[in-house]
Amino acid sequence: MSRSRKPDWLKMRPPAGREFTDIKQTLRDHDLNTVCEEANCPNLGECWSGRNGSTDGGTATFMLMGHRCSRGCNFCDVETGGMEPLDPDEPANVAEAIAEIGLDYVVLTSVDRDDLPDQGAGHFAETIREIKQRHPGILVEVLIPDFQGEPDLVRKIIDAEPDVIAHNVETVERLQWPVRDRRAGYEQSLSVLEQVARESDIYTKTSLMLGVGEYHHEIWQTLSDLAEIDLDIVTLGQYLQPSRTHLDVERYVHPDEFDTWRDVAEEEFEFLYCASGPMVRSSYKAGELFVDAVLRDGKSVEEAREAARSVASD
């Protein structure tokens, strides 16, 4: 299935434009990684090129703690193994790059660092604080690892006070393996999200890939489980195989089906917002616009949903 021709709705705009090249150069100057590049995100050109003069702004998702991951998930294009020491200057470098790029909403994620005593939680928290101290008006969303489900490590992120804490369940319970590394797990991921929802007023968010062999009733059950722990925001997108050595695509999900799941998520399970579409990823500008509109502009949830959907449909 993965070698079959992609449908027309999965055509991507190639990266281009002055804003794109400027951001790329800024990242190189500060020796920074982005998940946009490392994971071959299909929206890289759209997100990076939509900055100056646009209504939605540009965005980049900074990937902390190196470009090598201690885990090997079968859907992910990030390199595995060969872990390197943390860069103590990275938190300051990220903050400086944000100022140069001119972002007012930033997303931070990281590789898994199971090799470190605190799995990198302290470094992650330091980066959040550095950004907030230098740029008090900026909104910070973080996409964190599971930290092996250790509550004290998750609490370090909560105490740093980002505006959104995301952690991805990635797929339905039955398919956690072979999709994810065996050290990850469905219940473990739910526990991380539930802790954030229980111990803070910070928005919670997760992402689910479709097209890896899940059944409709399993998607419904996953949404039900997420609603049960009071999750705020969910994104659903099409899995795309990074290379022939990665997990096969079982099917290409039609945009109409994504629309149906969005309606189910928002109307039946009453999530605050659901971004759902073939090219949607966990860090996606429509979802970021929703949070920005609610927190900064004071829009109602319905007004923020409408604004975010208009961006997603462009």
N, C-alpha and C positions, 0 to 999 in steps of 0.2 A: 504493500500500500504506500509506503513512504517514497517509492520511486515513481509513483503515478504523477501525472501532471497536476500542478496546483490549480485550483479553480480561479476564475477571474477576480473574485473578491479578495484574493490574497496577494494581489500585485502591490508592490511596495515602491515608494518614491526613493530613488537613490540619494544618499547624502550629498548635499551641495549648498552653496551659498556662502557669503562672507561671514555670517554669524556662526555657521558650522565650523569653518576653518579657524575663526578667532577662538572659539571655545576649545577646539582641539589643541591649539597652540598654547593656550593658557594652562591646560591640564598637563601638557608636556613640560612646560616651564617649571611647574611645581611638583613634577614627578608623581602625579596622581593617576589613579586608575578609576575607570567608570564601569559599572555593570553594563552600560549601554554598548560599550565596545567589547568587553570581555565575553559577554553572553550573546553577542551578535543580535541585539534587539532589533526587530524589524521597524521600530518607530524612531530609530536614531536620527535619521535625516529630518523627519518632521519635528521632533522635539527640539533638536539643537538649532534648527534653522528658523524657528518661529519666535525670535527674540525681538530685536529693535523694531519699534513701530507697530507691533502686533498687539491685539487686545489680550491674548492669553499668555504672552511671554514665552521665553525659552526655559528649558529645564535640563538638568543633567543629574543622574543618580551616581553619586560618588561611592566607590567600592573601597572600603577601608581594609587595612591589615594585609595588603599585598594582593597579588593576582593569582595565588595558588591556594587551593582549598584542601583542608584535611579530609574531606569526604569526597566520594565519587558517585554522585547521582547520575542516573542513566539518561536524563533529559538535558543535562546542563553542559555547556561548552567551556566552562571555566576549568583551567588546568588543575590537576590533582597531585598532591604530594610535593616533596622538596620544599618544605616550609622554611621561611626566612624570618629573621628577627623583626620585631615591630620597629617602625620608623618613629622615634619620639617626636619628630617635627611634623608628623602628618596632621595632627589636629590644627596646628597653626597654619600649615600650608593649605588645608581645605578652606579655612576661614578667609585667608587671603585671596584664594582663587574665586570664592563666591563674590567678594567685593569687586574683583576685576571683571567677572562675567556680568555682574549686575542682577543677580537673582534675588527675588523676594520670597521664594518658596524653594526649599532645597530638600532633596531626598538622600539619605545616607543608608547604605547597606554594607555588607561585608562578606568575606569568605568565612567558612567555618574554621575555627582555630582550636580544635580539640587538644592540640599539642600544648597549649598554654595553661598555666595554673587556674586562671579565671576565664579561660576560653575567649579572652579579648573583651570581656564586658567592660572592664575599667577603661580601656583605650577608646571604646565606642562612646562611653559616657563622657569622657574628657573632650572628645570631638564635639559632642552636642553642646557642652558648656562653653567651649571656646567660641563656637558660632554665636550662641545666644549672648555672650558677653560682648563680642565685637559688633554684633548686628542685632540689637534688641528687638527690632521690628520684624525680623525674618521668621517665617514659619518653617519648622523643621519636622519632616516626616522621617521615621527610621524603619527600615525593614531588617529585623534582627534574626539571628540564628536561634535555635531552640535552647542553646546553652545546656543541653542534655537535661532540660527540664528542672534545673536547679533554681529554686525560688530566690535565693540570695543574689544570684547573678542577674536574673530578670529584674529584681528590685533596683539594681544599680542603674539600669536604663530608666526605670520609672522615676527615680530620684533626680535624674538629670533633666527631667521635665521637657521632653519633646512634645510637639503638638499632636502627632499621630504616631502610634506604635503598631507596626504591621509585622506579622509573621505568617508565612505561607504554609497551608496544609498541602498545597500542590495538587493533590488528587484525592479520589474517594478512598475510603478505608481499605477496601479489598486490594487496591493497586499500589499501596504505599511501597511495597516491594513487588515488582522490579523498578518502579519509577524512581524512588528515593533510595539514598544510602541506607543500609540496614540500621545505622545508629539513629536515624530519624524514626518518627512514628506518629500515627494519627492521634492517639490519646495524649502523647507527649506534647504535640503541637497545640491541641485544644487546651491543655493545662496552662501553657504559656499565655495564650490569649485570654483565658478565663482569669488568670491572676491579674493581668493588666486591667481588665474590666472591673474586677472586684476591688482592687487596691488603689485605683486612681480615677480621675475624671478625664483621662486622656482618650482621644478617639482610638478605637481598635479597628484593624483592617486585615483581611487575608485575601489570598488569590487561589483560584482553582483553574487548572488546565483541562480543557476538553479535547477529546480526540485520541486518548491513549487506551481506550478499551472499556470505558465506564458505561454503565447502563443508566437510563433515565431515572429509575427509582433510586439509584445510588447518588446521583446528583441531588435529588430532592432530599434524601436522608442527610447528606452533608450539609445542605443549607439549614435543615432542621436542627442539626447538632450545633451549628454555629449560632443560630438564633437562640438556642437554649442557654448559651453562655453570654448572651447580650452583646454579641459583636455588632459593630456599627456599620462598617463598609466592607463590601465584597466585590472582587473583580473576577470576571470569567473571560478566558481567552483561548484561542486555538493553539495547541501544541504544534510546533514546527521542528522537524528533525534538524539539528545543527550539522550532522554529518552522518555518513552511512554506518558509523560505528556506534551511534547513539540509538536510543529507543525508537522503534518504528512508529509512524503515524498510522493509527488504526482507521481513522476516518476524518474527512474535512467537514466540519460542522457548518451548516448553512447559516447566514446572518439572521434569517427569520427565527431559527431556533434559539440563537443567542438573545434575540429580542424577547422571546417567550420566557426564557430563564430570568431575564432582568425583571419582567413583570411579576413573576413568581416571587423573586427575592424581595421586591419592594412592596408588593401588595399582599401577598400571602404571609410572608415571614417578617415584613415590616422593618427590613434593614433601612437605615437612613439613606443609603445610596448604593446602587449597584451599577458598575460599569461593565457592560457585557457585549463582546463583539469579537470577531476573528482576530483582529490585531491588538486587542486590549492586553496589556501586561500589568503586573502588580504595581509598577510605577508608571502611571499613565496620566497624561495631562488633564483629561476630563475629571478624573477622581481628585486630582490636586486642585483643580478649579472649584470643585464642590466644597472642599474643606476651606479653601481660601475665602470663598463667598460667605460661608457660615461664620467663620471665625473673625475675618477682617472686615467684611462688608456688612455684616449683620443681616444678611438675607434669611428668609425662612427656608426650611428644608426644601419645600416645593420650588421656591424661586431658585435655589442653588442647584437643584436637580435639573431644572429646565436649562439653566445656563451651561451646565456641564454637558448635557446631552447635545446642545447645539454645537459645541466644540467637537464632540465625538462623531457627529454626523457630517462634519465638513470634509 
